[in-house]
Amino acid sequence: MLHAQAELAIEGRPFSEVLSEEDLSLIQPYIDYCLSLKKISDIAETERQVQILGEKCWGTVDFLAITGPRLTIADEKTGSMPVAPDSIQLRAYALGALKEFDFVGIETVHLVIIQPAISPEPQIHRTTPDELWRFEKELKQIIEMAEDKNPQFRTGDHCRWCSASSICVAAFDEATEMETSDVSKMSLESVGVAYAKTKFIKGWVKSVEDRTKFDLMSGVEVPGFKLVAGNRARSWSDPDIEAKLEEVFDEKSYEKKYLSVPQAEKLLGGKTLFADSELFELVEVAEGYPTIVKDNDKRQALVLDVFKDETEN
C-alpha cells in the first residue's frame, strides 16, 4: 500500500488512502528523492518491469532514472531490516534496466536504497556497466546451479522466505549441528557462533511445525504424531448475557482498563501527533530490559556492575 501511495505522489497524483504520520515518515524521503531526480532526468519511471535474464529472471523497479550518462535504480524499503544498496536485487534490477534501454551512453550506475527506519539519508552504491556484465555471468551460474538435478543447498538469511526450509537438507544439518554440544564447555567464540544461529534455528523449527500441521490437516500420516481437538474455549451463548451479568455481579461484571501508550498513540494518528498532545508529558519510559544484539548495532552497550569470579572457574 505504501509503495502504491508513493508512486501516486511521484506521478503528481493525490494519495488514495488516508496515511498516518508514521506512514508518511516511511515514504516521504523516497518521494522527495525521486521527485528531485525526476526534474533533472531525461527518463524517469516508477514501477518499471525489467527482464533480467529473460523469463527466468525479471523484476519490478520502484524508480528508474537516466540522467545523462548515469543510470539510477532507487528502491524503497519500509521495513526495519537493513538492506544494502549493492544487494543482488538492485544489481539485477540495474542489469535489466541496462538491457531495456540498450545501455547506450551509460557510464555510471547508482544503486540507491531509501530506508527511513534505518537511515535518514539515501544509501548509494556506485558501480559501472562493466561490473554489471560480470555480475550477469555470476547470476547465470547461480540459476544453473539452482536448476541442476543435484543442487547445492545453502542456508542463510534468505531461509526466512523459503517455503522449502522444512525439507531442506542443509537447514536440517545446521539446525541439528548443535544438538550434542555441551554449552557449559563451549568457548566464548563458540557461544557467539551458536547464538548467531538461534534465529535461523527458531525459524526452521517453526517451518517444520507448520509443515507437520499442514500434512496432518491434509490427511497425510506423520509417523509418531496425530491431530486431536485442542483446549475448548468457553463463551456466553445468551444474547442477553449483559443484563444477567449485571443482575448477578452488579458493577463487578465489567473490567475497566485504560488505553496503553501505544494504543493512545495509534488512536491519535501516529507518533508525531501524539508528541504534540498533552498526553505526551504523562508518559514514563522504563529502562529497557537487557537485549542481545550484534556488536555493530548503533545503541550504546550496557556497562553492568557485576561480580566477576577471579578464580580459574
Secondary structure, 3 states (H helix, E strand, C coil): CHHHHHHHHHCCCCCCCCCCHHHHHHHHHHHHHHHHHHHHCCEEEEEEEEECCHHHCEEEEEEEEEECCEEEEEEECCCCCCCCCCCHHHHHHHHHHHHHCCCCCCCEEEEEEECCCCCCCCEEEEECHHHHHHHHHHHHHHHHHHHCCCCCCCCCHHHHHCCCHHHCHHHHHHHHCCCCCCHHHCCHHHHHHHHHCHHHHHHHHHHHHHHHHHHHHCCCCCCCCCCCCCCCCCCCCCCCHHHHHHHHHHHHHCCCCCCCHHHHHHHHCCHHHHHCCCCHHHCCCCCCCCCCCCCCCCCCCCCCCCCCCCCCC
